């Protein structure tokens, strides 16, 4: 099973590895370095498909703060980030489908990039401490035992 922490860690790692900038969370309101990214996950929906699987949709918001305002830099960051996450985001051993990639300016000085993640996940819990079955006896009708 994937957690939101797993997803956010994968996104943060890709951004840090590609750009070398600090990546912050919502709790940082002031005193952050620029250039930098803020990453936020919004859960759009989780639906139980059956007792074993859920379908999940997340919206990822990456806010980019530049050192110096530059429209060309914003466009390059959008293209670079899109290349990092399209068409799949790898989280642990899973490949999550990305869709609806877009950006907008939240203010004249910073850009926000949005995309959606869609994936299925299991609902069963690992019963790692349960004893393993050692023997099984079958009573087959019409055949030998």
Rosetta blueprint (number, residue, H / E / L):
1 X L
2 X L
3 X L
4 X H
5 X H
6 X H
7 X H
8 X H
9 X H
10 X H
11 X H
12 X H
13 X H
14 X H
15 X H
16 X H
17 X H
18 X H
19 X H
20 X L
21 X L
22 X E
23 X E
24 X E
25 X L
26 X L
27 X L
28 X L
29 X L
30 X L
31 X L
32 X L
33 X L
34 X L
35 X L
36 X E
37 X E
38 X E
39 X E
40 X E
41 X E
42 X E
43 X E
44 X E
45 X E
46 X E
47 X E
48 X E
49 X L
50 X L
51 X L
52 X L
53 X E
54 X E
55 X E
56 X E
57 X E
58 X E
59 X E
60 X E
61 X E
62 X E
63 X E
64 X E
65 X E
66 X L
67 X L
68 X L
69 X L
70 X L
71 X H
72 X H
73 X H
74 X H
75 X H
76 X H
77 X H
78 X H
79 X H
80 X H
81 X H
82 X H
83 X H
84 X H
85 X H
86 X L
87 X L
88 X E
89 X E
90 X E
91 X E
92 X L
93 X L
94 X E
95 X E
96 X E
97 X E
98 X E
99 X E
100 X E
101 X E
102 X E
103 X E
104 X E
105 X E
106 X L
107 X L
108 X L
109 X L
110 X E
111 X E
112 X E
113 X E
114 X E
115 X E
116 X E
117 X E
118 X E
119 X E
120 X E
121 X E
122 X E
123 X L
124 X L
125 X L
126 X L
127 X L
128 X L
129 X L
130 X L
131 X L
132 X L
133 X L
134 X L
135 X L
136 X L
137 X L
138 X L
139 X L
140 X L
141 X L
142 X L
143 X L
144 X L
145 X L
